[in-house]
């Protein structure tokens, strides 16, 4: 979906591997005192090393591990949140054929956000004069093209990732509000794995209200930012958490990132789906939750004026009551065989696999299938 999430996930897994290594090392030395209890020179030397070197420096080592893992985890999180906001806007730049297709909320803040970006660039000491002037010129040119609704418009991607403080609950919510996601932390609670991690982290055996779950997410983000700040300023007042506690924290933040990644992806799909030039409307007759699939039967009376086929990678919008689900076609089964392409109308039963959660109540849902957008770079060639 987004490269920033892949990099974040890789970094956090590396952190988890490192902490598990540190735990294994500690166990090796402590268990070794019992195992190496004899009088041989190697056993005596081992015990002396553990007593005079390992144990003497164990507290300092734990503090160093705590500092480095907390700062790294926060750094990975900040890069991820900034990166996914920029990538999201970049995908809109690539996919939307005209400026009027950009959602109003994103259009409305572009000028103000770009002015903030200009201020940031002008203060960036890491850029030389040539780089600064070139960047400023590009930002202003993009602003002008958007104001004039030029066909070759480009939103300033970095403008939507600007923040003035460390990421806590409130300014994380504000960042995603800029790209049209108004209830980020309500949305992530649709992720069962995240909810399970929150319940386990807070030692709760029972389902709790969504407001409490959101508060727990806020506490995690605020606490991580606070600990990062204490370490950065050399004034640690929080309790130094154990490696096991850090592993719980890292696992929860990783699951939160997975949920955020999914929400931003669905937001992107919902935008391009609404402006898709070709689509066909179907009604499912069956839902297969175990296979994340929807079944169809005897589709012979269809409006095929805009689209007369289904292909792997097509966009999917599922309408059931007031809920909207967005995804892509991951598989097609026709006559019990997998196919990559299906021409409509079809008299026989068939099913499509999708990349969102399918529940049994989706039988009878309205399913809109559209061709994916032609990227603007491809459209010009």
C-alpha positions as a Python dict, from the first residue, in 0.01 Angstrom:
ca = {
    (1, 'X'): (0, 0, 0),
    (2, 'X'): (246, 263, 123),
    (3, 'X'): (625, 241, 133),
    (4, 'X'): (639, 446, 452),
    (5, 'X'): (446, 173, 632),
    (6, 'X'): (676, -98, 496),
    (7, 'X'): (980, 93, 625),
    (8, 'X'): (816, 151, 962),
    (9, 'X'): (723, -215, 998),
    (10, 'X'): (1075, -324, 906),
    (11, 'X'): (1228, -82, 1157),
    (12, 'X'): (1001, -187, 1443),
    (13, 'X'): (1057, -556, 1375),
    (14, 'X'): (1433, -489, 1386),
    (15, 'X'): (1385, -317, 1723),
    (16, 'X'): (1184, -612, 1852),
    (17, 'X'): (1453, -854, 1731),
    (18, 'X'): (1721, -648, 1907),
    (19, 'X'): (1532, -640, 2238),
    (20, 'X'): (1472, -1015, 2218),
    (21, 'X'): (1847, -1058, 2160),
    (22, 'X'): (1919, -851, 2471),
    (23, 'X'): (1676, -1064, 2671),
    (24, 'X'): (1841, -1383, 2544),
    (25, 'X'): (2185, -1247, 2633),
    (26, 'X'): (2075, -1164, 2987),
    (27, 'X'): (1931, -1513, 3028),
    (28, 'X'): (2251, -1668, 2897),
    (29, 'X'): (2468, -1492, 3156),
    (30, 'X'): (2234, -1546, 3449),
    (31, 'X'): (2167, -1911, 3366),
    (32, 'X'): (2540, -1955, 3311),
    (33, 'X'): (2613, -1882, 3675),
    (34, 'X'): (2426, -2200, 3767),
    (35, 'X'): (2554, -2407, 3477),
    (36, 'X'): (2918, -2301, 3522),
    (37, 'X'): (2946, -2374, 3893),
    (38, 'X'): (3252, -2594, 3875),
    (39, 'X'): (3620, -2523, 3946),
    (40, 'X'): (3763, -2536, 3595),
    (41, 'X'): (3943, -2226, 3473),
    (42, 'X'): (3679, -2152, 3209),
    (43, 'X'): (3395, -2179, 3462),
    (44, 'X'): (3574, -1961, 3715),
    (45, 'X'): (3654, -1702, 3446),
    (46, 'X'): (3289, -1705, 3333),
    (47, 'X'): (3161, -1639, 3686),
    (48, 'X'): (3417, -1362, 3738),
    (49, 'X'): (3313, -1198, 3411),
    (50, 'X'): (2944, -1210, 3498),
    (51, 'X'): (3005, -1073, 3846),
    (52, 'X'): (3264, -804, 3770),
    (53, 'X'): (3161, -696, 3421),
    (54, 'X'): (2808, -801, 3331),
    (55, 'X'): (2633, -739, 3663),
    (56, 'X'): (2830, -423, 3733),
    (57, 'X'): (2715, -268, 3406),
    (58, 'X'): (2371, -428, 3383),
    (59, 'X'): (2182, -121, 3509),
    (60, 'X'): (2367, 111, 3272),
    (61, 'X'): (2304, -129, 2984),
    (62, 'X'): (1931, -145, 3061),
    (63, 'X'): (1913, 236, 3067),
    (64, 'X'): (2095, 257, 2732),
    (65, 'X'): (1864, -4, 2577),
    (66, 'X'): (1560, 180, 2713),
    (67, 'X'): (1679, 515, 2577),
    (68, 'X'): (1772, 386, 2234),
    (69, 'X'): (1458, 178, 2183),
    (70, 'X'): (1216, 452, 2293),
    (71, 'X'): (1383, 718, 2079),
    (72, 'X'): (1401, 479, 1782),
    (73, 'X'): (1038, 372, 1815),
    (74, 'X'): (918, 730, 1830),
    (75, 'X'): (1142, 825, 1538),
    (76, 'X'): (1006, 542, 1325),
    (77, 'X'): (652, 645, 1416),
    (78, 'X'): (708, 1010, 1328),
    (79, 'X'): (864, 921, 993),
    (80, 'X'): (573, 688, 919),
    (81, 'X'): (303, 944, 998),
    (82, 'X'): (472, 1216, 794),
    (83, 'X'): (552, 976, 513),
    (84, 'X'): (207, 824, 472),
    (85, 'X'): (45, 1170, 458),
    (86, 'X'): (286, 1273, 180),
    (87, 'X'): (245, 944, -6),
    (88, 'X'): (-133, 974, 10),
    (89, 'X'): (-124, 1320, -151),
    (90, 'X'): (130, 1193, -403),
    (91, 'X'): (-107, 914, -507),
    (92, 'X'): (-384, 1170, -558),
    (93, 'X'): (-147, 1377, -772),
    (94, 'X'): (-78, 1070, -985),
    (95, 'X'): (-435, 941, -1006),
    (96, 'X'): (-674, 1236, -1032),
    (97, 'X'): (-710, 1377, -1382),
    (98, 'X'): (-827, 1726, -1286),
    (99, 'X'): (-808, 1955, -985),
    (100, 'X'): (-1185, 1954, -930),
    (101, 'X'): (-1159, 1583, -844),
    (102, 'X'): (-950, 1666, -536),
    (103, 'X'): (-1175, 1648, -226),
    (104, 'X'): (-1282, 1995, -104),
    (105, 'X'): (-1117, 1959, 240),
    (106, 'X'): (-781, 1888, 80),
    (107, 'X'): (-823, 2172, -171),
    (108, 'X'): (-934, 2422, 91),
    (109, 'X'): (-622, 2396, 307),
    (110, 'X'): (-368, 2371, 26),
    (111, 'X'): (-275, 2739, 13),
    (112, 'X'): (-238, 2784, 390),
    (113, 'X'): (-49, 2456, 423),
    (114, 'X'): (180, 2554, 135),
    (115, 'X'): (254, 2891, 298),
    (116, 'X'): (357, 2704, 613),
    (117, 'X'): (577, 2482, 397),
    (118, 'X'): (740, 2788, 240),
    (119, 'X'): (820, 2922, 586),
    (120, 'X'): (969, 2589, 687),
    (121, 'X'): (1182, 2565, 372),
    (122, 'X'): (1316, 2920, 413),
    (123, 'X'): (1432, 2831, 766),
    (124, 'X'): (1586, 2498, 668),
    (125, 'X'): (1960, 2530, 723),
    (126, 'X'): (2017, 2196, 559),
    (127, 'X'): (1947, 2348, 215),
    (128, 'X'): (2196, 2563, 29),
    (129, 'X'): (2078, 2876, -152),
    (130, 'X'): (2028, 2699, -485),
    (131, 'X'): (1827, 2415, -330),
    (132, 'X'): (1618, 2658, -126),
    (133, 'X'): (1537, 2881, -422),
    (134, 'X'): (1450, 2583, -640),
    (135, 'X'): (1223, 2433, -374),
    (136, 'X'): (1047, 2767, -311),
    (137, 'X'): (992, 2813, -683),
    (138, 'X'): (841, 2465, -715),
    (139, 'X'): (606, 2520, -419),
    (140, 'X'): (483, 2853, -556),
    (141, 'X'): (439, 2711, -905),
    (142, 'X'): (230, 2425, -764),
    (143, 'X'): (20, 2675, -567),
    (144, 'X'): (-47, 2880, -881),
    (145, 'X'): (-142, 2576, -1089),
    (146, 'X'): (-387, 2462, -822),
    (147, 'X'): (-545, 2806, -782),
    (148, 'X'): (-591, 2824, -1159),
    (149, 'X'): (-707, 2460, -1170),
    (150, 'X'): (-454, 2368, -1437),
    (151, 'X'): (-466, 2019, -1588),
    (152, 'X'): (-105, 1964, -1481),
    (153, 'X'): (-180, 2058, -1119),
    (154, 'X'): (28, 1915, -837),
    (155, 'X'): (-53, 1947, -469),
    (156, 'X'): (247, 2023, -249),
    (157, 'X'): (278, 1686, -82),
    (158, 'X'): (505, 1795, 204),
    (159, 'X'): (258, 2069, 301),
    (160, 'X'): (19, 1808, 437),
    (161, 'X'): (283, 1651, 665),
    (162, 'X'): (384, 1966, 855),
    (163, 'X'): (348, 1955, 1232),
    (164, 'X'): (485, 2182, 1501),
    (165, 'X'): (517, 1940, 1793),
    (166, 'X'): (589, 1577, 1864),
    (167, 'X'): (313, 1340, 1763),
    (168, 'X'): (63, 1292, 2041),
    (169, 'X'): (-305, 1207, 2017),
    (170, 'X'): (-434, 1554, 1926),
    (171, 'X'): (-184, 1654, 1659),
    (172, 'X'): (-191, 1305, 1505),
    (173, 'X'): (-567, 1351, 1467),
    (174, 'X'): (-503, 1697, 1319),
    (175, 'X'): (-251, 1564, 1066),
    (176, 'X'): (-496, 1313, 922),
    (177, 'X'): (-779, 1562, 930),
    (178, 'X'): (-577, 1760, 673),
    (179, 'X'): (-608, 1473, 426),
    (180, 'X'): (-980, 1426, 488),
    (181, 'X'): (-978, 1158, 759),
    (182, 'X'): (-1181, 1319, 1036),
    (183, 'X'): (-1208, 1033, 1286),
    (184, 'X'): (-882, 845, 1254),
    (185, 'X'): (-890, 688, 1598),
    (186, 'X'): (-1252, 586, 1566),
    (187, 'X'): (-1170, 425, 1233),
    (188, 'X'): (-872, 223, 1358),
    (189, 'X'): (-1098, 53, 1612),
    (190, 'X'): (-1249, -151, 1328),
    (191, 'X'): (-920, -343, 1337),
    (192, 'X'): (-979, -641, 1568),
    (193, 'X'): (-610, -710, 1620),
    (194, 'X'): (-554, -356, 1744),
    (195, 'X'): (-851, -377, 1981),
    (196, 'X'): (-725, -711, 2117),
    (197, 'X'): (-381, -557, 2176),
    (198, 'X'): (-536, -259, 2356),
    (199, 'X'): (-739, -488, 2582),
    (200, 'X'): (-434, -702, 2660),
    (201, 'X'): (-213, -398, 2720),
    (202, 'X'): (-463, -263, 2970),
    (203, 'X'): (-534, -602, 3130),
    (204, 'X'): (-900, -593, 3038),
    (205, 'X'): (-1085, -919, 2985),
    (206, 'X'): (-1408, -751, 2876),
    (207, 'X'): (-1520, -539, 2585),
    (208, 'X'): (-1506, -170, 2667),
    (209, 'X'): (-1661, 140, 2513),
    (210, 'X'): (-1501, 294, 2208),
    (211, 'X'): (-1434, 616, 2399),
    (212, 'X'): (-1218, 422, 2644),
    (213, 'X'): (-1033, 245, 2364),
    (214, 'X'): (-962, 581, 2199),
    (215, 'X'): (-842, 716, 2533),
    (216, 'X'): (-602, 422, 2564),
    (217, 'X'): (-461, 496, 2218),
    (218, 'X'): (-414, 858, 2324),
    (219, 'X'): (-234, 750, 2640),
    (220, 'X'): (4, 531, 2438),
    (221, 'X'): (91, 807, 2192),
    (222, 'X'): (122, 1075, 2460),
    (223, 'X'): (335, 854, 2684),
    (224, 'X'): (571, 759, 2401),
    (225, 'X'): (618, 1124, 2303),
    (226, 'X'): (672, 1222, 2668),
    (227, 'X'): (934, 952, 2722),
    (228, 'X'): (1109, 1051, 2400),
    (229, 'X'): (1123, 1413, 2515),
    (230, 'X'): (1259, 1320, 2857),
    (231, 'X'): (1540, 1118, 2699),
    (232, 'X'): (1619, 1390, 2444),
    (233, 'X'): (1645, 1654, 2719),
    (234, 'X'): (1833, 1433, 2964),
    (235, 'X'): (1571, 1459, 3236),
    (236, 'X'): (1408, 1118, 3274),
    (237, 'X'): (1127, 1126, 3528),
    (238, 'X'): (917, 835, 3400),
    (239, 'X'): (979, 482, 3525),
    (240, 'X'): (1223, 293, 3304),
    (241, 'X'): (1011, 15, 3160),
    (242, 'X'): (1131, -341, 3130),
    (243, 'X'): (1215, -499, 2798),
    (244, 'X'): (894, -702, 2816),
    (245, 'X'): (694, -382, 2861),
    (246, 'X'): (871, -227, 2564),
    (247, 'X'): (788, -531, 2350),
    (248, 'X'): (420, -485, 2440),
    (249, 'X'): (444, -118, 2350),
    (250, 'X'): (616, -187, 2018),
    (251, 'X'): (363, -455, 1925),
    (252, 'X'): (73, -220, 1998),
    (253, 'X'): (225, 69, 1800),
    (254, 'X'): (290, -170, 1512),
    (255, 'X'): (-74, -284, 1512),
    (256, 'X'): (-185, 81, 1527),
    (257, 'X'): (30, 157, 1222),
    (258, 'X'): (-128, -137, 1036),
    (259, 'X'): (-474, 2, 1108),
    (260, 'X'): (-373, 355, 1003),
    (261, 'X'): (-216, 223, 684),
    (262, 'X'): (-539, 42, 598),
    (263, 'X'): (-758, 348, 668),
    (264, 'X'): (-544, 578, 453),
    (265, 'X'): (-547, 321, 172),
    (266, 'X'): (-928, 292, 186),
    (267, 'X'): (-952, 671, 188),
    (268, 'X'): (-746, 685, -130),
    (269, 'X'): (-961, 415, -292),
    (270, 'X'): (-1283, 596, -195),
    (271, 'X'): (-1163, 916, -365),
    (272, 'X'): (-1056, 760, -693),
    (273, 'X'): (-1362, 534, -693),
    (274, 'X'): (-1596, 833, -688),
    (275, 'X'): (-1441, 980, -1004),
    (276, 'X'): (-1384, 653, -1191),
    (277, 'X'): (-1492, 698, -1553),
    (278, 'X'): (-1613, 340, -1600),
    (279, 'X'): (-1805, 119, -1359),
    (280, 'X'): (-2071, -150, -1337),
    (281, 'X'): (-2326, -206, -1058),
    (282, 'X'): (-2396, -559, -932),
    (283, 'X'): (-2581, -713, -640),
    (284, 'X'): (-2422, -995, -446),
    (285, 'X'): (-2629, -1303, -362),
    (286, 'X'): (-2381, -1463, -123),
    (287, 'X'): (-2099, -1367, 111),
    (288, 'X'): (-1810, -1594, 208),
    (289, 'X'): (-1635, -1448, 517),
    (290, 'X'): (-1369, -1723, 538),
    (291, 'X'): (-1256, -1646, 184),
    (292, 'X'): (-1322, -1268, 185),
    (293, 'X'): (-1536, -1324, -123),
    (294, 'X'): (-1873, -1219, -265),
    (295, 'X'): (-2090, -1441, -485),
    (296, 'X'): (-2306, -1348, -783),
    (297, 'X'): (-2562, -1538, -989),
    (298, 'X'): (-2733, -1503, -1329),
    (299, 'X'): (-2609, -1154, -1409),
    (300, 'X'): (-2764, -1112, -1751),
    (301, 'X'): (-2967, -793, -1711),
    (302, 'X'): (-2701, -529, -1648),
    (303, 'X'): (-2622, -177, -1760),
    (304, 'X'): (-2293, -239, -1937),
    (305, 'X'): (-2272, 96, -2113),
    (306, 'X'): (-1968, 204, -1908),
    (307, 'X'): (-1797, -124, -1820),
    (308, 'X'): (-1857, -480, -1938),
    (309, 'X'): (-1589, -679, -1757),
    (310, 'X'): (-1426, -755, -1424),
    (311, 'X'): (-1047, -776, -1403),
    (312, 'X'): (-802, -849, -1124),
    (313, 'X'): (-707, -518, -964),
    (314, 'X'): (-1041, -347, -1036),
    (315, 'X'): (-1174, -116, -765),
    (316, 'X'): (-1465, -231, -548),
    (317, 'X'): (-1720, -29, -353),
    (318, 'X'): (-1954, -228, -130),
    (319, 'X'): (-2269, -53, -6),
    (320, 'X'): (-2455, -217, 281),
    (321, 'X'): (-2690, 9, 475),
    (322, 'X'): (-2500, 325, 564),
    (323, 'X'): (-2161, 151, 564),
    (324, 'X'): (-1925, 185, 268),
    (325, 'X'): (-1633, -50, 212),
    (326, 'X'): (-1363, 7, -48),
    (327, 'X'): (-1111, -235, -186),
    (328, 'X'): (-979, -412, -494),
    (329, 'X'): (-1056, -738, -672),
    (330, 'X'): (-797, -991, -559),
    (331, 'X'): (-939, -1302, -728),
    (332, 'X'): (-1216, -1417, -963),
    (333, 'X'): (-1371, -1766, -958),
    (334, 'X'): (-1584, -1867, -1258),
    (335, 'X'): (-1705, -2222, -1321),
    (336, 'X'): (-1500, -2322, -1014),
    (337, 'X'): (-1180, -2205, -1180),
    (338, 'X'): (-967, -1897, -1106),
    (339, 'X'): (-957, -1647, -1392),
    (340, 'X'): (-793, -1307, -1436),
    (341, 'X'): (-1068, -1152, -1644),
    (342, 'X'): (-1442, -1201, -1676),
    (343, 'X'): (-1657, -1057, -1954),
    (344, 'X'): (-2013, -958, -1861),
    (345, 'X'): (-2296, -1056, -1881),
    (346, 'X'): (-2250, -1399, -1724),
    (347, 'X'): (-2527, -1656, -1680),
    (348, 'X'): (-2324, -1884, -1454),
    (349, 'X'): (-2244, -1825, -1087),
    (350, 'X'): (-1913, -1658, -1006),
    (351, 'X'): (-1737, -1499, -710),
    (352, 'X'): (-1481, -1226, -653),
    (353, 'X'): (-1229, -1216, -372),
    (354, 'X'): (-1168, -874, -219),
    (355, 'X'): (-913, -722, 19),
    (356, 'X'): (-1155, -606, 286),
    (357, 'X'): (-1337, -795, 560),
    (358, 'X'): (-1645, -974, 430),
    (359, 'X'): (-1930, -1051, 667),
    (360, 'X'): (-2231, -1272, 600),
    (361, 'X'): (-2463, -969, 604),
    (362, 'X'): (-2303, -849, 281),
    (363, 'X'): (-2513, -1098, 85),
    (364, 'X'): (-2747, -872, -109),
    (365, 'X'): (-2519, -570, -90),
    (366, 'X'): (-2476, -334, -383),
    (367, 'X'): (-2134, -388, -538),
    (368, 'X'): (-1984, -127, -770),
    (369, 'X'): (-1681, -234, -969),
    (370, 'X'): (-1468, 21, -1153),
    (371, 'X'): (-1152, 20, -1356),
    (372, 'X'): (-847, 161, -1173),
    (373, 'X'): (-733, 509, -1276),
    (374, 'X'): (-488, 566, -1555),
    (375, 'X'): (-194, 744, -1397),
    (376, 'X'): (-148, 1095, -1527),
    (377, 'X'): (202, 1020, -1650),
    (378, 'X'): (60, 734, -1856),
    (379, 'X'): (-233, 945, -1979),
    (380, 'X'): (5, 1199, -2130),
    (381, 'X'): (206, 942, -2328),
}
